[in-house]
């Protein structure tokens, strides 16, 4: 399966206590073909950092609120 890139803004998730789980909007989950529990690679979009600011996290349940579209809850 080929990887897909999506550019999102990070927003702190104050609901979940587990920092290894991220929540994405349902539309983004569909675009990435991701399911809850899948491993997602999150990194800074600046290529010159070479992945220094990156982390592997698990996808949580999708968020349905429209005001959170374009954000990743981390």
PyMOL CGO cylinders between C-alpha atoms (Angstrom):
from pymol import cmd
from pymol.cgo import CYLINDER

trace = [
    CYLINDER, 0.00, 0.00, 0.00, 1.41, 3.38, -1.00, 0.3, 1, 1, 1, 1, 1, 1,
    CYLINDER, 1.41, 3.38, -1.00, 1.74, 6.07, 1.63, 0.3, 1, 1, 1, 1, 1, 1,
    CYLINDER, 1.74, 6.07, 1.63, -0.22, 9.30, 1.37, 0.3, 1, 1, 1, 1, 1, 1,
    CYLINDER, -0.22, 9.30, 1.37, 0.72, 12.73, 2.66, 0.3, 1, 1, 1, 1, 1, 1,
    CYLINDER, 0.72, 12.73, 2.66, -1.72, 15.10, 4.32, 0.3, 1, 1, 1, 1, 1, 1,
    CYLINDER, -1.72, 15.10, 4.32, -0.74, 18.50, 5.73, 0.3, 1, 1, 1, 1, 1, 1,
    CYLINDER, -0.74, 18.50, 5.73, -2.57, 19.24, 8.98, 0.3, 1, 1, 1, 1, 1, 1,
    CYLINDER, -2.57, 19.24, 8.98, -2.19, 21.66, 11.88, 0.3, 1, 1, 1, 1, 1, 1,
    CYLINDER, -2.19, 21.66, 11.88, -1.44, 20.16, 15.31, 0.3, 1, 1, 1, 1, 1, 1,
    CYLINDER, -1.44, 20.16, 15.31, -3.90, 20.91, 18.09, 0.3, 1, 1, 1, 1, 1, 1,
    CYLINDER, -3.90, 20.91, 18.09, -3.39, 19.61, 21.62, 0.3, 1, 1, 1, 1, 1, 1,
    CYLINDER, -3.39, 19.61, 21.62, -5.86, 16.93, 22.60, 0.3, 1, 1, 1, 1, 1, 1,
    CYLINDER, -5.86, 16.93, 22.60, -7.02, 17.62, 26.14, 0.3, 1, 1, 1, 1, 1, 1,
    CYLINDER, -7.02, 17.62, 26.14, -9.57, 14.78, 26.18, 0.3, 1, 1, 1, 1, 1, 1,
    CYLINDER, -9.57, 14.78, 26.18, -7.42, 11.66, 25.75, 0.3, 1, 1, 1, 1, 1, 1,
    CYLINDER, -7.42, 11.66, 25.75, -4.68, 10.95, 28.27, 0.3, 1, 1, 1, 1, 1, 1,
    CYLINDER, -4.68, 10.95, 28.27, -2.62, 8.68, 26.01, 0.3, 1, 1, 1, 1, 1, 1,
    CYLINDER, -2.62, 8.68, 26.01, -0.12, 10.81, 24.02, 0.3, 1, 1, 1, 1, 1, 1,
    CYLINDER, -0.12, 10.81, 24.02, 0.52, 7.97, 21.55, 0.3, 1, 1, 1, 1, 1, 1,
    CYLINDER, 0.52, 7.97, 21.55, -3.00, 8.25, 20.09, 0.3, 1, 1, 1, 1, 1, 1,
    CYLINDER, -3.00, 8.25, 20.09, -3.99, 10.96, 17.60, 0.3, 1, 1, 1, 1, 1, 1,
    CYLINDER, -3.99, 10.96, 17.60, -7.48, 11.84, 16.45, 0.3, 1, 1, 1, 1, 1, 1,
    CYLINDER, -7.48, 11.84, 16.45, -8.15, 12.93, 12.89, 0.3, 1, 1, 1, 1, 1, 1,
    CYLINDER, -8.15, 12.93, 12.89, -11.24, 14.26, 11.19, 0.3, 1, 1, 1, 1, 1, 1,
    CYLINDER, -11.24, 14.26, 11.19, -13.34, 11.52, 9.59, 0.3, 1, 1, 1, 1, 1, 1,
    CYLINDER, -13.34, 11.52, 9.59, -12.67, 12.95, 6.09, 0.3, 1, 1, 1, 1, 1, 1,
    CYLINDER, -12.67, 12.95, 6.09, -8.91, 12.74, 6.66, 0.3, 1, 1, 1, 1, 1, 1,
    CYLINDER, -8.91, 12.74, 6.66, -9.24, 9.18, 7.97, 0.3, 1, 1, 1, 1, 1, 1,
    CYLINDER, -9.24, 9.18, 7.97, -11.09, 8.28, 4.75, 0.3, 1, 1, 1, 1, 1, 1,
    CYLINDER, -11.09, 8.28, 4.75, -8.47, 10.02, 2.59, 0.3, 1, 1, 1, 1, 1, 1,
    CYLINDER, -8.47, 10.02, 2.59, -5.66, 8.13, 4.33, 0.3, 1, 1, 1, 1, 1, 1,
    CYLINDER, -5.66, 8.13, 4.33, -7.69, 4.91, 4.31, 0.3, 1, 1, 1, 1, 1, 1,
    CYLINDER, -7.69, 4.91, 4.31, -6.85, 4.66, 8.02, 0.3, 1, 1, 1, 1, 1, 1,
    CYLINDER, -6.85, 4.66, 8.02, -8.76, 2.76, 10.68, 0.3, 1, 1, 1, 1, 1, 1,
    CYLINDER, -8.76, 2.76, 10.68, -8.63, 3.28, 14.46, 0.3, 1, 1, 1, 1, 1, 1,
    CYLINDER, -8.63, 3.28, 14.46, -5.53, 1.50, 15.74, 0.3, 1, 1, 1, 1, 1, 1,
    CYLINDER, -5.53, 1.50, 15.74, -3.47, 1.98, 12.55, 0.3, 1, 1, 1, 1, 1, 1,
    CYLINDER, -3.47, 1.98, 12.55, 0.05, 3.39, 12.94, 0.3, 1, 1, 1, 1, 1, 1,
    CYLINDER, 0.05, 3.39, 12.94, 0.50, 6.87, 11.45, 0.3, 1, 1, 1, 1, 1, 1,
    CYLINDER, 0.50, 6.87, 11.45, 3.80, 8.69, 10.90, 0.3, 1, 1, 1, 1, 1, 1,
    CYLINDER, 3.80, 8.69, 10.90, 3.55, 12.35, 11.97, 0.3, 1, 1, 1, 1, 1, 1,
    CYLINDER, 3.55, 12.35, 11.97, 6.40, 14.71, 11.07, 0.3, 1, 1, 1, 1, 1, 1,
    CYLINDER, 6.40, 14.71, 11.07, 7.23, 18.36, 10.66, 0.3, 1, 1, 1, 1, 1, 1,
    CYLINDER, 7.23, 18.36, 10.66, 6.65, 19.49, 7.06, 0.3, 1, 1, 1, 1, 1, 1,
    CYLINDER, 6.65, 19.49, 7.06, 10.01, 21.27, 6.88, 0.3, 1, 1, 1, 1, 1, 1,
    CYLINDER, 10.01, 21.27, 6.88, 12.15, 18.88, 4.81, 0.3, 1, 1, 1, 1, 1, 1,
    CYLINDER, 12.15, 18.88, 4.81, 15.47, 20.25, 6.12, 0.3, 1, 1, 1, 1, 1, 1,
    CYLINDER, 15.47, 20.25, 6.12, 14.79, 18.79, 9.56, 0.3, 1, 1, 1, 1, 1, 1,
    CYLINDER, 14.79, 18.79, 9.56, 15.21, 15.34, 8.04, 0.3, 1, 1, 1, 1, 1, 1,
    CYLINDER, 15.21, 15.34, 8.04, 12.59, 13.70, 10.25, 0.3, 1, 1, 1, 1, 1, 1,
    CYLINDER, 12.59, 13.70, 10.25, 14.13, 14.90, 13.52, 0.3, 1, 1, 1, 1, 1, 1,
    CYLINDER, 14.13, 14.90, 13.52, 10.73, 16.15, 14.65, 0.3, 1, 1, 1, 1, 1, 1,
    CYLINDER, 10.73, 16.15, 14.65, 8.70, 13.05, 13.92, 0.3, 1, 1, 1, 1, 1, 1,
    CYLINDER, 8.70, 13.05, 13.92, 6.82, 10.35, 15.78, 0.3, 1, 1, 1, 1, 1, 1,
    CYLINDER, 6.82, 10.35, 15.78, 4.85, 7.17, 15.10, 0.3, 1, 1, 1, 1, 1, 1,
    CYLINDER, 4.85, 7.17, 15.10, 1.40, 7.25, 16.71, 0.3, 1, 1, 1, 1, 1, 1,
    CYLINDER, 1.40, 7.25, 16.71, -1.80, 5.22, 16.61, 0.3, 1, 1, 1, 1, 1, 1,
    CYLINDER, -1.80, 5.22, 16.61, -4.98, 6.57, 15.06, 0.3, 1, 1, 1, 1, 1, 1,
    CYLINDER, -4.98, 6.57, 15.06, -7.83, 6.95, 17.51, 0.3, 1, 1, 1, 1, 1, 1,
    CYLINDER, -7.83, 6.95, 17.51, -11.53, 7.25, 16.84, 0.3, 1, 1, 1, 1, 1, 1,
    CYLINDER, -11.53, 7.25, 16.84, -12.31, 9.86, 14.15, 0.3, 1, 1, 1, 1, 1, 1,
    CYLINDER, -12.31, 9.86, 14.15, -13.50, 13.32, 15.10, 0.3, 1, 1, 1, 1, 1, 1,
    CYLINDER, -13.50, 13.32, 15.10, -16.70, 14.48, 13.42, 0.3, 1, 1, 1, 1, 1, 1,
    CYLINDER, -16.70, 14.48, 13.42, -16.78, 18.17, 14.34, 0.3, 1, 1, 1, 1, 1, 1,
    CYLINDER, -16.78, 18.17, 14.34, -16.33, 20.43, 11.31, 0.3, 1, 1, 1, 1, 1, 1,
    CYLINDER, -16.33, 20.43, 11.31, -14.31, 23.01, 13.26, 0.3, 1, 1, 1, 1, 1, 1,
    CYLINDER, -14.31, 23.01, 13.26, -11.57, 20.38, 13.68, 0.3, 1, 1, 1, 1, 1, 1,
    CYLINDER, -11.57, 20.38, 13.68, -11.24, 19.63, 9.96, 0.3, 1, 1, 1, 1, 1, 1,
    CYLINDER, -11.24, 19.63, 9.96, -7.61, 20.26, 8.96, 0.3, 1, 1, 1, 1, 1, 1,
    CYLINDER, -7.61, 20.26, 8.96, -6.27, 19.52, 12.44, 0.3, 1, 1, 1, 1, 1, 1,
    CYLINDER, -6.27, 19.52, 12.44, -4.63, 16.51, 14.04, 0.3, 1, 1, 1, 1, 1, 1,
    CYLINDER, -4.63, 16.51, 14.04, -5.35, 16.14, 17.75, 0.3, 1, 1, 1, 1, 1, 1,
    CYLINDER, -5.35, 16.14, 17.75, -2.08, 15.13, 19.37, 0.3, 1, 1, 1, 1, 1, 1,
]
cmd.load_cgo(trace, "trace")
